[in-house]
Every structure is written in C-alpha cells, then in structure tokens.
C-alpha cells in the first residue's frame, strides 16, 4: 500500500522549508503578512503556532477537551 500525504502534511512541509531558510528575514515576512493577510490569516497563524507548541510539549488537545459523556 502506497503512503499518500494529506494536504495538511504537504502544507506543513512547505511552511517548514520556507521558514527554516536562514537567509529569509522572518521579521519582515511577519510585517508583510500583517499588512496583506488580514485578520483571518493572523488568527490562523496564531492558532498554528499555538498548536505546534502544544504538540512539541506533548499536550494532546483532543484528550483535554470537555466531553458530554
């Protein structure tokens, strides 16, 4: 059976490759994203970094959600 990457995995790999390029001024990128991206992009990037930090810390957000039962 052939392994197929999800769209989320493809985006994660692409983002990781772009951001890890040390020749890129990441602070300038942040300025431009804030200017052209709008609130939705900024909120989604904040969510992305929050989830990434939790993942690195071993926190399983699904396990800590409130359930009805």
N, C-alpha and C positions, 0 to 999 in steps of 0.2 A: 504494500500500500504506500502510495506516494504522499509525503507530507506537503500540505499546502498552507502557506502563510495567510493569516487573516489580514484584512485591510488595516486593522489596528496595529498589528505587528509590523507591517510594511511602513506605516507612518512613524512608528516608534524607532525603527532602524534608520529611517531617513532623517528624522529630527536629531537623533543621537549623532549621526555622522556630520550633520551640518553644524551642530553646536560644539562638537568636540574639536573642530578646526581652530587651533590656537591663533591662526593668522586673522581670524574674524574678531572684530571689536564687538563683543556681545552687548556691551552697554549701549552702543549706537543702534544696534539691532533693536534693543528694548525701546529706545526713543522712537524709532520709526514704526515699530509695531503699535505703540501707544498712539501715534499720530494717525496711522492709516487703518488700524484694525478695528477701532471702535470698542464699545463696552463688552460686546459678546465675546470677542477674541480675548480681551484681557481677562474676563471672568473664566473662560475656558482654560487659558494658560495658567491661571492661579490654581484652578482645580487640578490640572495636570501635575503641577509641581507638588501640590499637597498630597495627592495620591502616590506619587513617586517617592516622596519622603516616608510616607507610611509603609510602603512596600519595602523600602530599604531597612526600616526598623522592624520588619516582621509583623506588622499590625495587619490583621485581616479585618477590613472594614465590614465585610459581609457577616462575619461572625459576631460582631459587636452591635449590629443593628437590633432595634427592638422588634420583637415578633408578637403576633397576636396570640399565639398558642405556645 
